[in-house]
Amino acid sequence: MSETAESADVIVVGAGPAGSATAANLAMSGLDVLLLEKTRFPREKVCGDGLTPRAVKELIALGVPTPESDGWIRNKGLRIIGGGMRLQLDWPDLASFPPYGLVRTRHDFDDILARHAVKHGAHLREATNVTGPVLEGGRIVGVTARESDDKGRAVGPERTFRAPLVIAADGNSSRLSLAMGREKREDRPMGVAVRTYYTSPRHDDDYLESWLELWTQDPDGKRVLLPGYGWIFGVGDGTSNVGLGILNTSSAFGKTDYKDVMRRWVATMPAEWTYSDETMVGPIRGAALPMGFNRQPHYRDGLLLVGDAGGMVNPFNGEGIAYALESGRLAAEVIAQAFARGTDDGRERVLASYPGVMKDDLGGYYTLGRWFAAAIGHPEVMRLATKYGLPRTTLMKFLLKVMANLAEPRGGAPSDRLITALSKMAPDA
């Protein structure tokens, strides 16, 4: 895509949504940015491929065109199925968020974002596997890396890339964060998602669909309601993305064959939807969902975390892309201000404000999400919520705003003001 440099103002490790959004914003601020990605584009990532209005807002701010003529599939809202009910809710029409969502496969989406970053001046180096930090006095001042093969394994000679600031955008495992002593917090929820694609006449559905009842069996053969949901998102290319996400707040977490749960769930669907082994496109794949700021601090010793590397997945709904893009934007704003300072001490003082910026933006809301995740870990709570919540449309519209984080930040309807107040009142630890 572009030539790369051996040194830069900022090195971004990982060209997923968080890394590419950060790199694009930084490049637009006039900084020299080196974006390192261990694979080659286009490449596959496990995801639901659904983008809520919060994510769409970030794409608009980033300047990424999303015309339907170019394969971006718009959706009007969320269809919820559970407790014998089927409820269809439109996305709220707000001043702060567009009234529509999108669907785009990660195979395309990540490639588009990386090219957008290059278009604005970032230097992208693909097939570059970062092997560790370069340290001076306990501070990261660059990274070592080797060329990757087609499976992302390091095979070439080691090279060194240097920068006064390094950004970890290397996902849930974030080897760079671990190398810098940034372990995951065990007091944060974690999810797991599995998904595959099926050819189906439902590929052009203009609502995202969520199934709230997923069942498995405990060792005694008793049915257990899992804390999570299944989804069906029409991709518009003849296929549907079908998957499920489960929280670790259930006693069944880690003891359940989620691929088997998914197969049994899909088997209950109408035959005319054509979700079967014969129409499956590719295997069922899984991925972890790091939630609620499960890796902190988000900045220290020259290393700044964005997206999944910082555990920025929403505990309410497992959404990660919106917060990957959002953290990239907020990080870039802080970094641009930091590099405008004339001294190292001045720059460091500004960079040190980034954890507070993220907590001000999402900390209280994520605390509410952690409480929610803990509550629905109890099967009886999940059952009662489904039974008595779904019949109440007004309540469900409110919960849609809560779970998708779509409240007006200032003013708005009473429901928006309530959500904002609750988020501000909740501790942001």
C-alpha positions as CSV (number, residue, x, y, z in Angstrom):
1,M,0.0,0.0,0.0
2,S,2.7,2.4,0.9
3,E,6.4,2.8,1.7
4,T,7.2,2.6,5.4
5,A,9.9,4.2,7.5
6,E,12.3,2.7,10.1
7,S,11.3,5.4,12.6
8,A,8.3,7.6,13.1
9,D,6.6,9.9,15.6
10,V,4.2,7.2,16.6
11,I,4.2,3.4,16.0
12,V,0.8,1.7,15.9
13,V,1.0,-2.1,16.4
14,G,-2.1,-3.8,14.8
15,A,-4.1,-2.5,11.8
16,G,-7.6,-3.6,13.0
17,P,-10.3,-1.0,13.5
18,A,-8.7,0.6,16.5
19,G,-5.2,0.7,15.0
20,S,-6.2,2.0,11.6
21,A,-8.6,4.6,13.1
22,T,-5.8,5.9,15.4
23,A,-3.3,5.9,12.5
24,A,-5.7,7.8,10.2
25,N,-6.5,10.4,12.8
26,L,-2.9,10.9,13.7
27,A,-1.8,11.2,10.1
28,M,-4.5,13.8,9.5
29,S,-3.0,15.7,12.5
30,G,0.3,15.9,10.6
31,L,2.2,13.3,12.6
32,D,4.5,10.7,11.0
33,V,2.7,7.3,11.8
34,L,4.0,3.8,11.2
35,L,1.3,1.1,11.2
36,L,2.5,-2.4,11.6
37,E,0.2,-5.4,10.8
38,K,1.3,-9.0,11.2
39,T,-1.0,-10.3,8.4
40,R,-1.7,-9.2,4.8
41,F,-5.0,-7.5,3.7
42,P,-7.6,-8.6,3.1
43,R,-7.8,-11.0,6.0
44,E,-10.4,-12.8,8.1
45,K,-11.5,-11.8,11.6
46,V,-14.2,-13.4,13.8
47,C,-16.9,-10.8,14.3
48,G,-20.7,-10.3,13.9
49,D,-20.0,-7.8,11.2
50,G,-22.8,-5.6,12.5
51,L,-22.2,-1.8,13.1
52,T,-24.5,0.1,15.4
53,P,-25.3,3.8,14.9
54,R,-22.5,4.5,17.4
55,A,-20.0,2.9,15.1
56,V,-21.5,4.6,12.1
57,K,-21.0,8.0,13.8
58,E,-17.3,7.2,14.1
59,L,-17.0,6.2,10.5
60,I,-18.7,9.5,9.5
61,A,-16.3,11.5,11.7
62,L,-13.3,9.6,10.2
63,G,-14.5,10.4,6.7
64,V,-15.0,6.8,5.5
65,P,-17.6,6.7,2.7
66,T,-20.3,4.0,3.3
67,P,-22.5,4.1,0.2
68,E,-24.9,1.1,-0.4
69,S,-23.6,1.0,-3.9
70,D,-20.2,-0.1,-2.6
71,G,-21.5,-3.0,-0.5
72,W,-22.4,-1.3,2.8
73,I,-25.7,-2.8,4.0
74,R,-27.9,-0.5,6.0
75,N,-30.2,-1.7,8.8
76,K,-33.1,0.1,10.5
77,G,-32.8,-1.4,14.0
78,L,-32.9,-4.5,16.1
79,R,-35.3,-7.4,16.1
80,I,-35.4,-9.2,19.4
81,I,-36.7,-12.8,19.7
82,G,-37.2,-14.5,23.1
83,G,-39.8,-15.7,25.6
84,G,-42.2,-16.6,22.7
85,M,-42.1,-13.0,21.5
86,R,-40.8,-11.2,18.5
87,L,-40.2,-7.4,18.9
88,Q,-38.8,-5.1,16.3
89,L,-37.3,-1.8,17.4
90,D,-36.0,1.0,15.2
91,W,-32.7,2.7,16.1
92,P,-33.6,6.0,17.9
93,D,-33.5,9.1,15.8
94,L,-31.1,11.4,17.7
95,A,-29.1,14.5,17.1
96,S,-25.9,12.7,18.2
97,F,-26.2,9.5,16.3
98,P,-27.4,8.5,12.8
99,P,-30.7,6.6,12.7
100,Y,-29.2,3.5,11.0
101,G,-26.6,0.8,11.4
102,L,-24.5,-1.0,8.8
103,V,-23.2,-4.5,8.1
104,R,-19.8,-5.1,6.5
105,T,-17.6,-8.2,6.8
106,R,-14.4,-7.7,8.6
107,H,-12.7,-9.2,5.5
108,D,-13.5,-6.0,3.8
109,F,-13.9,-3.6,6.7
110,D,-10.4,-3.8,8.1
111,D,-8.9,-3.5,4.6
112,I,-11.0,-0.3,3.9
113,L,-9.9,1.3,7.2
114,A,-6.2,0.5,6.7
115,R,-6.3,1.9,3.2
116,H,-8.1,5.0,4.6
117,A,-5.2,5.5,7.0
118,V,-2.7,5.2,4.2
119,K,-4.7,7.6,2.1
120,H,-4.2,10.2,4.8
121,G,-0.5,9.6,5.1
122,A,0.1,6.7,7.5
123,H,2.9,4.3,6.5
124,L,1.5,0.7,6.5
125,R,3.8,-2.3,6.7
126,E,2.0,-5.6,6.3
127,A,3.3,-9.1,7.2
128,T,5.3,-7.5,10.0
129,N,5.1,-9.5,13.3
130,V,6.0,-7.4,16.3
131,T,8.1,-9.6,18.6
132,G,8.7,-7.3,21.5
133,P,9.4,-3.8,22.9
134,V,12.6,-1.8,22.7
135,L,13.2,-0.4,26.1
136,E,15.3,2.5,27.5
137,G,15.2,3.1,31.2
138,G,12.0,1.0,31.5
139,R,10.2,3.1,28.8
140,I,9.2,1.7,25.4
141,V,10.9,3.6,22.6
142,G,10.2,1.2,19.7
143,V,9.6,-2.4,18.8
144,T,11.4,-5.3,17.2
145,A,9.6,-7.2,14.4
146,R,10.1,-9.9,11.9
147,E,8.5,-10.6,8.6
148,S,5.4,-12.9,8.8
149,D,4.4,-15.8,6.6
150,D,0.9,-16.4,5.3
151,K,-0.2,-17.7,8.8
152,G,1.1,-14.6,10.6
153,R,4.2,-16.5,12.0
154,A,7.5,-14.6,12.3
155,V,10.0,-16.0,9.8
156,G,12.3,-13.2,8.6
157,P,15.3,-11.5,10.3
158,E,14.6,-9.2,13.2
159,R,14.3,-5.5,12.5
160,T,13.9,-2.5,14.9
161,F,11.4,0.4,14.5
162,R,11.7,3.4,16.8
163,A,9.3,6.1,18.0
164,P,8.8,8.1,21.2
165,L,5.3,6.7,21.5
166,V,4.0,3.2,20.8
167,I,0.3,2.2,20.5
168,A,-0.9,-1.3,21.3
169,A,-3.8,-2.1,19.0
170,D,-2.9,-5.8,18.8
171,G,-6.2,-7.1,20.1
172,N,-7.4,-9.2,23.0
173,S,-4.1,-11.1,23.6
174,S,-2.0,-7.9,23.2
175,R,1.4,-9.5,23.4
176,L,3.0,-6.0,23.5
177,S,0.9,-5.0,26.5
178,L,1.9,-8.2,28.3
179,A,5.6,-7.6,27.5
180,M,5.2,-4.2,29.3
181,G,3.6,-5.7,32.4
182,R,0.0,-4.9,31.5
183,E,-1.9,-8.0,32.6
184,K,-5.7,-8.5,32.2
185,R,-7.9,-7.7,35.2
186,E,-9.7,-10.7,36.5
187,D,-12.5,-8.5,38.0
188,R,-13.8,-7.7,34.5
189,P,-16.2,-9.7,32.4
190,M,-15.0,-11.7,29.5
191,G,-17.0,-13.0,26.6
192,V,-16.6,-15.6,23.9
193,A,-18.2,-15.4,20.5
194,V,-18.5,-18.0,17.7
195,R,-19.9,-17.4,14.3
196,T,-20.1,-18.7,10.7
197,Y,-21.8,-17.7,7.4
198,Y,-24.7,-19.5,5.7
199,T,-26.1,-18.9,2.2
200,S,-29.7,-17.8,2.8
201,P,-32.6,-15.8,1.4
202,R,-32.4,-13.7,4.6
203,H,-29.1,-12.2,3.4
204,D,-30.8,-8.8,2.7
205,D,-32.7,-8.5,6.1
206,D,-32.7,-4.8,7.0
207,Y,-32.9,-5.4,10.7
208,L,-30.2,-6.9,12.9
209,E,-31.7,-9.9,14.8
210,S,-31.0,-11.0,18.4
211,W,-32.1,-14.2,20.0
212,L,-32.1,-13.9,23.8
213,E,-32.6,-17.5,24.8
214,L,-29.6,-19.9,24.3
215,W,-29.8,-23.2,26.2
216,T,-27.2,-25.8,27.1
217,Q,-27.1,-28.7,29.6
218,D,-25.2,-28.9,32.9
219,P,-23.3,-32.1,33.9
220,D,-26.5,-33.5,35.4
221,G,-28.4,-33.1,32.2
222,K,-30.4,-30.1,33.5
223,R,-31.2,-27.3,30.9
224,V,-29.3,-24.1,31.7
225,L,-30.1,-20.7,30.1
226,L,-26.9,-19.0,29.1
227,P,-26.1,-15.3,29.7
228,G,-25.7,-14.1,26.1
229,Y,-27.5,-14.0,22.8
230,G,-27.5,-15.3,19.3
231,W,-27.5,-13.1,16.3
232,I,-28.4,-13.2,12.6
233,F,-27.1,-10.4,10.5
234,G,-27.7,-10.2,6.8
235,V,-24.5,-9.5,4.9
236,G,-26.2,-8.7,1.6
237,D,-23.9,-10.9,-0.5
238,G,-26.2,-14.0,-0.4
239,T,-25.1,-15.0,3.1
240,S,-26.1,-14.3,6.7
241,N,-23.6,-14.0,9.6
242,V,-24.9,-16.3,12.3
243,G,-23.3,-16.5,15.7
244,L,-23.6,-16.3,19.5
245,G,-21.9,-14.6,22.3
246,I,-21.7,-15.8,25.9
247,L,-20.4,-14.1,29.1
248,N,-18.1,-15.6,31.7
249,T,-20.5,-14.7,34.5
250,S,-22.2,-18.0,34.0
251,S,-21.2,-21.1,35.9
252,A,-21.4,-22.9,32.5
253,F,-18.7,-20.7,31.0
254,G,-15.7,-22.7,29.9
255,K,-17.6,-26.0,30.4
256,T,-19.8,-25.6,27.3
257,D,-19.2,-26.6,23.7
258,Y,-20.4,-23.3,22.2
259,K,-20.1,-24.6,18.6
260,D,-22.4,-27.4,19.6
261,V,-24.8,-24.9,21.2
262,M,-24.8,-22.9,18.0
263,R,-25.5,-26.0,15.8
264,R,-28.4,-27.0,18.0
265,W,-29.8,-23.5,18.0
266,V,-29.5,-23.2,14.3
267,A,-31.3,-26.6,13.9
268,T,-34.4,-25.1,15.5
269,M,-34.8,-22.4,12.7
270,P,-37.2,-22.7,9.8
271,A,-36.0,-24.8,6.9
272,E,-36.7,-22.1,4.4
273,W,-33.9,-19.9,6.0
274,T,-31.5,-22.6,4.7
275,Y,-29.1,-22.5,7.7
276,S,-27.6,-26.0,7.6
277,D,-24.3,-27.8,7.3
278,E,-24.8,-27.9,3.5
279,T,-25.1,-24.1,3.2
280,M,-22.4,-23.2,5.7
281,V,-19.7,-21.1,4.2
282,G,-16.5,-21.8,6.2
283,P,-16.1,-23.3,9.6
284,I,-17.5,-22.0,12.9
285,R,-14.8,-19.8,14.4
286,G,-14.5,-18.3,17.9
287,A,-12.9,-15.3,19.5
288,A,-12.6,-13.8,23.0
289,L,-14.4,-10.5,23.9
290,P,-12.4,-8.4,26.4
291,M,-14.8,-6.2,28.2
292,G,-15.1,-3.3,30.6
293,F,-11.5,-2.0,30.5
294,N,-10.0,-5.3,31.5
295,R,-6.5,-4.2,30.8
296,Q,-5.1,-1.0,32.5
297,P,-3.6,1.5,32.7
298,H,-4.4,2.7,29.2
299,Y,-1.2,4.7,29.2
300,R,2.2,4.3,31.0
301,D,5.9,4.3,30.1
302,G,5.4,5.3,26.4
303,L,2.7,2.6,25.6
304,L,-0.9,3.6,25.0
305,L,-3.7,1.1,24.5
306,V,-6.7,1.3,22.2
307,G,-9.6,-1.0,21.3
308,D,-9.5,-4.7,22.4
309,A,-6.0,-4.3,23.7
310,G,-7.4,-2.0,26.4
311,G,-10.5,-4.2,27.0
312,M,-12.9,-1.8,25.4
313,V,-15.7,-4.1,24.4
314,N,-19.1,-3.1,25.7
315,P,-20.2,-5.4,28.6
316,F,-23.9,-4.9,27.7
317,N,-23.8,-6.2,24.2
318,G,-20.4,-7.4,23.2
319,E,-19.9,-4.6,20.7
320,G,-16.3,-3.8,20.0
321,I,-15.9,-2.0,16.7
322,A,-17.6,1.2,17.8
323,Y,-15.3,1.5,20.8
324,A,-12.3,0.6,18.8
325,L,-13.0,3.5,16.5
326,E,-13.9,5.8,19.4
327,S,-10.8,5.0,21.4
328,G,-8.7,5.6,18.2
329,R,-10.3,9.1,17.8
330,L,-9.9,10.0,21.5
331,A,-6.3,8.7,21.6
332,A,-5.4,10.7,18.5
333,E,-6.8,13.9,20.0
334,V,-4.7,13.5,23.1
335,I,-1.5,12.4,21.2
336,A,-1.8,15.4,18.8
337,Q,-2.0,17.8,21.7
338,A,0.9,16.0,23.4
339,F,3.2,16.3,20.4
340,A,2.4,20.0,20.1
341,R,4.2,20.5,23.4
342,G,7.7,21.8,23.2
343,T,9.3,19.5,25.9
344,D,9.4,15.9,26.8
345,D,7.8,16.6,30.2
346,G,5.0,18.6,28.6
347,R,4.3,15.8,26.1
348,E,4.3,13.2,28.9
349,R,1.9,15.2,31.0
350,V,-0.6,15.3,28.2
351,L,-0.2,11.6,27.4
352,A,-0.8,10.8,31.0
353,S,-4.3,12.3,30.7
354,Y,-5.4,9.6,28.3
355,P,-6.6,7.1,30.9
356,G,-8.8,9.8,32.5
357,V,-10.2,10.7,29.1
358,M,-11.3,7.1,28.4
359,K,-12.8,6.8,31.9
360,D,-14.7,10.1,31.5
361,D,-16.0,8.8,28.2
362,L,-16.9,5.2,29.1
363,G,-15.9,4.4,32.6
364,G,-19.2,4.9,34.4
365,Y,-21.2,3.3,31.5
366,Y,-18.9,0.2,31.6
367,T,-19.4,-0.1,35.3
368,L,-23.1,-0.3,34.7
369,G,-22.4,-2.9,32.0
370,R,-20.3,-5.0,34.5
371,W,-23.2,-5.0,37.0
372,F,-25.5,-6.0,34.2
373,A,-23.2,-8.9,33.1
374,A,-23.0,-10.1,36.7
375,A,-26.8,-10.0,37.1
376,I,-27.6,-12.0,34.0
377,G,-25.0,-14.6,34.9
378,H,-27.8,-16.0,37.1
379,P,-30.2,-18.0,34.9
380,E,-33.3,-17.0,36.9
381,V,-32.5,-13.3,36.4
382,M,-32.1,-13.9,32.6
383,R,-35.3,-15.9,32.4
384,L,-37.3,-13.3,34.3
385,A,-35.8,-10.4,32.3
386,T,-36.8,-12.1,29.1
387,K,-40.3,-13.1,30.3
388,Y,-41.3,-9.8,31.8
389,G,-39.2,-7.3,29.8
390,L,-40.0,-8.2,26.2
391,P,-43.8,-7.6,26.4
392,R,-43.1,-4.0,27.4
393,T,-42.2,-2.1,24.3
394,T,-41.5,1.2,26.1
395,L,-39.1,-0.6,28.4
396,M,-37.4,-2.3,25.6
397,K,-36.9,0.9,23.7
398,F,-35.2,2.3,26.8
399,L,-33.0,-0.8,27.1
400,L,-32.0,-0.6,23.4
401,K,-30.7,2.9,24.1
402,V,-28.9,1.6,27.2
403,M,-27.4,-1.6,25.7
404,A,-26.3,0.1,22.5
405,N,-25.1,3.2,24.3
406,L,-27.2,5.5,22.2
407,A,-28.4,8.2,24.7
408,E,-28.0,11.9,23.9
409,P,-25.0,13.0,26.0
410,R,-26.7,16.4,26.6
411,G,-30.4,17.0,26.9
412,G,-32.7,14.8,24.9
413,A,-35.6,12.8,26.2
414,P,-36.1,11.9,29.9
415,S,-34.7,8.4,29.1
416,D,-31.5,9.9,27.7
417,R,-31.0,12.1,30.7
418,L,-31.6,9.1,33.0
419,I,-29.0,7.0,31.2
420,T,-26.5,9.8,31.2
421,A,-27.1,10.4,34.9
422,L,-26.7,6.8,35.8
423,S,-23.4,6.6,33.8
424,K,-22.1,9.6,35.6
425,M,-23.1,8.4,39.0
426,A,-21.5,4.9,38.6
427,P,-17.9,4.7,39.7
428,D,-15.4,4.5,36.8
429,A,-12.8,2.2,38.2
